[in-house]
Structure formats: C-alpha cells, structure tokens
C-alpha cells in the first residue's frame, strides 16, 4: 500500500484477515495488560521477555519436524518458568546472569538449528516476529483462553500478588502463600507468552506484556488503575500497530512493538512535563 495514502480505519474490520488479527491482539491485550501489571509490580520484565525468546529453538524444531508448535513452545516455556522458580527458592537471582545467558543461547541455538541443522532459515522471521495476518480460529481460541485465565487469576489471586509485590516478607507474615502465588504467576506468564507467539513471535512477546504495563505505571498510582490502564494501553497499542502495518505495508508484530514504544515515550514525556509544571511545596520560614 502507498504510504502516502492513509487506509480507512474500517479496513481493520472489513478485511477478514485484519479482523482476525484485530480480535487476536485485543484478546492478547487483555491477557498481556493484566499479567503485565503483575510482571511490572514483581519486577519480572526480563523474565517475560526471556520466556518468549526461550521458545525459539523449540519452535524451530517443531516447524522442521511437523510437531505441534504450541505444545513445543509450552513445554519449553513452562520448563523455563519452573527453573526460574526453583532458582529463586534456592536463593539465587535468576533475573540477571542466568536470564541473559538464556537469551544468548536461545537465539544462537535457534538460528543454528534453523540454518545449519534443519535448513529452514526462511521460517526464522516468522518464528521471531510472528504472522498476525495469517492467524486462524485455533489461535483465537488459545488467545481467548489466555485472556480468561489472566482475568480469573487476577480476580482470585490479585490480593496475594499485590501483597507479594509490595512486601514479600510481609505477605508471608500475613499468611499469603507466596511460593504458590509466584509459581502460578510464572506459569501463567509462560502460558500467555505461548499464546502470543503466533501474533508477535518469540522476540516481541514483551511488547504485549511489559511495554503496556510500563506505560500504564507512568499514568496511575493504584493497583486497580494500573490493571485497567495496562489493558487499555495494550488494546490500543494492538489496534494502532495493526493500522500502521496496513498503512506502511509493514509486519504487524514489529509495528505493534514500535507503537507501544512510542506510547511509552509519550507517557514518560507527559509525566515529566506534569512534574515540572507542578508548583514547588511551600517551606516553613
């Protein structure tokens, strides 16, 4: 499409493949916004990014062998989440060195498998960045399941996650099952990350889980406000990114990520401007 000619917004619902992508990104926006809020509160942004990337070698193997990509990615993601939980229980910090090492190994291993072992290098872009315009009904059902699970978990475990997010030791003292809450959160993030793979790929999962919540965190000060704002930002980001991809004839996954980044920058600038304009408090003489 000619970049100089803006497409009509109605094209997002009139074209069947765009409509499917829009529904998928909206469902993922609900899942990503809700879980992203807890990810930000628990400082698990690096984990969320690494979980998506960790599935890359598994996706390459599944793509080359005809095995179910969803099952392969789910096994890898849940295995990684379990490893993070065990490392944290043992008192080690899994968020820095181990996660960075995983990112390097997963990306390098996936590329080597795709190019040298299975010689399926043409599929690497699709696995890394998704194919939001090639989704089917099965992808929508998986995304709907992830959204429903995220909503149910937020309603049932929101208080526990809030207590653990602000004061883990205090939460334990109040009888909050911290270990169980952490396991469920890590597991849900892993499952939701797998649900997002067809739309945004292994490399851009964080664009749906971390970026909207980080943007919302700049705009609100309450947990409830963070949850609502994160979902709203994620849904708007998905729709706007899809529109930009249609306008510029660009891949939807990267377009969604770029729009999300721009929304974050805009929120950060607005927050900084508001703080600068706020009058200084009076001081006693």
C-alpha positions as CSV (number, residue, x, y, z in Angstrom):
1,X,0.0,0.0,0.0
2,X,1.2,3.5,-0.8
3,X,2.5,5.1,2.4
4,X,1.1,8.4,1.3
5,X,-2.4,7.1,1.2
6,X,-3.9,6.5,4.6
7,X,-6.1,3.4,4.7
8,X,-9.6,3.8,6.1
9,X,-9.9,2.6,9.7
10,X,-12.9,0.5,8.7
11,X,-10.4,-1.7,6.7
12,X,-9.4,-3.2,10.0
13,X,-12.9,-4.8,10.3
14,X,-13.9,-5.2,6.6
15,X,-10.9,-7.3,5.6
16,X,-11.3,-10.8,7.2
17,X,-7.6,-11.4,7.9
18,X,-7.3,-7.9,9.5
19,X,-10.4,-8.5,11.6
20,X,-9.0,-11.8,12.8
21,X,-5.7,-10.1,13.7
22,X,-7.6,-7.3,15.5
23,X,-9.5,-9.7,17.7
24,X,-6.4,-11.7,18.4
25,X,-4.5,-8.6,19.5
26,X,-7.4,-7.4,21.6
27,X,-7.6,-10.7,23.4
28,X,-3.8,-10.7,23.9
29,X,-4.1,-7.1,25.1
30,X,-6.4,-8.3,27.9
31,X,-4.1,-11.1,28.9
32,X,-0.9,-9.0,28.4
33,X,-2.3,-6.0,30.2
34,X,-3.5,-7.9,33.3
35,X,-0.4,-10.1,33.6
36,X,1.9,-7.3,32.6
37,X,0.7,-5.3,35.6
38,X,1.8,-8.1,37.9
39,X,5.0,-8.5,35.9
40,X,5.9,-4.9,36.5
41,X,5.0,-5.0,40.2
42,X,7.0,-8.1,40.7
43,X,9.9,-6.8,38.6
44,X,9.7,-9.8,36.2
45,X,10.0,-7.9,32.9
46,X,13.3,-9.6,32.0
47,X,11.7,-13.0,32.7
48,X,8.7,-12.2,30.5
49,X,11.0,-11.3,27.6
50,X,13.2,-14.3,28.1
51,X,10.2,-16.7,28.3
52,X,9.2,-15.8,24.7
53,X,12.7,-15.9,23.4
54,X,13.4,-19.3,25.2
55,X,10.7,-20.9,23.0
56,X,12.6,-20.1,19.7
57,X,14.7,-23.3,19.5
58,X,11.6,-25.4,20.3
59,X,9.6,-23.6,17.6
60,X,12.4,-24.3,15.1
61,X,12.4,-28.0,15.9
62,X,8.6,-28.2,15.8
63,X,8.5,-26.3,12.5
64,X,11.0,-28.6,10.9
65,X,9.6,-31.9,12.3
66,X,5.9,-31.2,12.0
67,X,5.4,-31.4,15.7
68,X,2.8,-29.1,17.3
69,X,4.5,-25.7,17.7
70,X,2.1,-24.8,20.6
71,X,3.0,-27.9,22.6
72,X,6.7,-27.5,21.9
73,X,6.7,-23.8,23.0
74,X,4.5,-24.6,26.0
75,X,6.9,-27.3,27.2
76,X,9.9,-25.0,26.9
77,X,8.2,-22.0,28.5
78,X,6.9,-24.0,31.4
79,X,10.2,-25.6,31.9
80,X,11.9,-22.3,32.0
81,X,9.4,-20.9,34.4
82,X,9.9,-23.9,36.7
83,X,13.7,-23.3,36.5
84,X,13.3,-19.7,37.5
85,X,11.1,-20.6,40.4
86,X,13.5,-23.2,41.7
87,X,16.5,-20.9,41.3
88,X,14.6,-18.2,43.3
89,X,13.7,-20.6,46.0
90,X,17.3,-21.7,46.3
91,X,18.2,-18.1,47.0
92,X,19.9,-17.3,43.7
93,X,19.0,-14.4,41.5
94,X,17.7,-15.7,38.2
95,X,16.9,-12.3,36.7
96,X,20.3,-11.2,35.6
97,X,23.1,-13.5,34.6
98,X,21.1,-16.7,34.0
99,X,18.4,-14.9,32.0
100,X,20.9,-13.0,29.9
101,X,22.7,-16.3,29.2
102,X,19.4,-17.9,28.2
103,X,18.7,-15.2,25.7
104,X,22.0,-15.7,24.0
105,X,21.8,-19.5,24.0
106,X,18.2,-19.5,22.8
107,X,18.7,-17.0,19.9
108,X,22.0,-18.5,18.8
109,X,20.8,-22.1,19.2
110,X,17.6,-21.3,17.3
111,X,19.4,-19.7,14.4
112,X,22.0,-22.6,14.2
113,X,19.2,-25.2,14.2
114,X,17.2,-23.3,11.5
115,X,20.1,-22.6,9.2
116,X,22.5,-25.5,9.6
117,X,20.6,-28.4,11.1
118,X,17.1,-28.2,9.6
119,X,17.9,-25.7,6.8
120,X,14.6,-23.9,7.4
121,X,16.1,-20.4,7.6
122,X,13.2,-18.9,5.7
123,X,10.9,-19.5,8.7
124,X,13.1,-17.7,11.2
125,X,11.5,-14.3,10.6
126,X,8.0,-15.8,11.1
127,X,9.1,-17.5,14.3
128,X,10.8,-14.4,15.7
129,X,8.3,-11.8,14.8
130,X,5.0,-13.7,14.3
131,X,2.5,-13.7,11.5
132,X,-0.5,-11.8,12.8
133,X,-2.1,-11.7,9.3
134,X,-2.0,-15.4,9.0
135,X,-3.9,-16.4,12.1
136,X,-6.7,-19.0,12.3
137,X,-9.6,-19.8,14.6
138,X,-7.4,-22.0,16.8
139,X,-5.1,-19.1,17.5
140,X,-8.1,-17.0,18.6
141,X,-9.3,-19.8,21.0
142,X,-5.9,-20.0,22.6
143,X,-5.7,-16.2,23.0
144,X,-9.2,-16.2,24.5
145,X,-8.2,-18.9,26.9
146,X,-5.2,-16.9,27.9
147,X,-7.3,-13.8,28.5
148,X,-9.9,-15.7,30.5
149,X,-7.1,-17.3,32.6
150,X,-5.5,-14.0,33.3
151,X,-8.8,-12.4,34.3
152,X,-9.7,-15.3,36.6
153,X,-6.3,-15.4,38.2
154,X,-6.4,-11.6,38.8
155,X,-9.8,-11.9,40.5
156,X,-8.7,-14.9,42.6
157,X,-5.1,-14.0,43.3
158,X,-4.9,-10.3,42.9
159,X,-4.7,-9.6,46.7
160,X,-1.9,-12.2,47.1
161,X,0.1,-10.9,44.2
162,X,-0.3,-7.3,45.5
163,X,0.9,-8.3,48.9
164,X,3.9,-10.2,47.5
165,X,4.7,-7.4,45.0
166,X,5.0,-4.7,47.6
167,X,6.4,-6.8,50.5
168,X,7.1,-10.5,50.1
169,X,8.2,-11.0,53.7
170,X,5.2,-9.1,55.0
171,X,3.0,-11.2,52.8
172,X,4.3,-14.4,54.3
173,X,3.8,-13.0,57.8
174,X,0.2,-12.3,56.9
175,X,-0.3,-15.9,55.7
176,X,-0.1,-15.3,52.0
177,X,1.1,-18.4,50.1
178,X,4.0,-16.6,48.5
179,X,5.6,-19.6,46.8
180,X,2.3,-20.8,45.3
181,X,1.4,-17.3,44.2
182,X,4.8,-16.9,42.5
183,X,4.5,-20.3,40.8
184,X,1.1,-19.5,39.4
185,X,2.2,-16.1,38.1
186,X,5.3,-17.5,36.4
187,X,3.2,-20.4,34.9
188,X,0.5,-18.0,33.6
189,X,3.1,-15.7,32.1
190,X,4.6,-18.7,30.3
191,X,1.2,-19.9,29.0
192,X,0.2,-16.4,27.9
193,X,3.6,-15.9,26.2
194,X,3.0,-19.0,24.1
195,X,-0.5,-17.7,23.2
196,X,1.1,-14.5,21.9
197,X,3.7,-16.3,19.7
198,X,1.7,-16.6,16.5
199,X,0.9,-12.9,16.6
200,X,4.2,-11.2,17.6
201,X,6.8,-14.0,17.6
202,X,9.3,-15.2,20.2
203,X,11.3,-11.9,20.2
204,X,8.5,-9.4,20.7
205,X,6.4,-11.1,23.4
206,X,7.5,-8.3,25.9
207,X,5.9,-5.7,23.6
208,X,2.4,-7.1,24.7
209,X,3.3,-7.8,28.3
210,X,5.9,-5.4,29.6
211,X,5.5,-2.2,27.5
212,X,1.8,-1.5,28.1
213,X,2.1,-2.1,31.8
214,X,5.2,0.1,32.0
215,X,3.3,2.8,30.2
216,X,0.3,2.4,32.5
217,X,2.6,2.6,35.5
218,X,3.5,6.1,34.5
219,X,-0.1,7.2,34.4
220,X,-1.6,5.8,37.6
221,X,-0.7,5.2,41.2
222,X,-3.1,2.5,42.3
223,X,-3.0,-1.2,41.5
224,X,-6.6,-1.2,40.2
225,X,-5.8,1.8,38.0
226,X,-2.6,0.0,36.8
227,X,-4.6,-3.1,35.7
228,X,-7.3,-1.1,33.9
229,X,-4.8,1.3,32.2
230,X,-2.5,-1.6,31.2
231,X,-5.3,-3.4,29.4
232,X,-6.5,-0.2,27.7
233,X,-2.9,0.7,26.5
234,X,-2.4,-2.9,25.3
235,X,-5.6,-3.0,23.3
236,X,-5.0,0.5,21.8
237,X,-1.4,-0.5,21.0
238,X,-2.5,-3.6,19.2
239,X,-5.2,-1.8,17.1
240,X,-2.9,1.1,16.3
241,X,0.0,-1.1,15.4
242,X,-2.2,-3.1,13.1
243,X,-3.4,0.1,11.4
244,X,0.2,1.2,10.9
245,X,1.2,-2.1,9.4
246,X,-1.7,-1.8,7.0
247,X,-0.7,1.8,6.1
248,X,3.0,1.1,5.7
249,X,2.7,-2.5,4.4
250,X,5.0,-3.5,7.4
251,X,5.0,-6.6,9.5
252,X,2.3,-6.3,12.2
253,X,4.4,-7.6,15.1
254,X,7.2,-5.0,14.8
255,X,4.6,-2.3,14.1
256,X,2.8,-3.1,17.3
257,X,6.1,-3.0,19.2
258,X,7.1,0.3,17.7
259,X,3.7,1.9,18.5
260,X,3.9,0.6,22.1
261,X,7.4,2.1,22.5
262,X,6.1,5.5,21.2
263,X,3.2,5.4,23.6
264,X,5.6,4.8,26.5
265,X,7.8,7.7,25.4
266,X,4.8,9.9,25.1
267,X,3.6,8.9,28.6
268,X,7.1,9.5,30.0
269,X,7.3,12.9,28.5
270,X,3.8,13.8,29.7
271,X,4.7,12.7,33.2
272,X,7.9,14.6,33.2
273,X,6.2,17.8,32.0
274,X,3.5,17.4,34.6
275,X,6.1,17.0,37.3
276,X,8.0,20.1,36.1
277,X,4.8,22.2,35.9
278,X,3.8,21.3,39.5
279,X,4.5,24.2,41.9
280,X,7.1,23.6,44.5
281,X,5.8,22.9,48.0
282,X,5.9,25.8,50.5
283,X,8.6,25.7,53.0
284,X,8.4,27.0,56.6
285,X,10.3,30.2,57.0
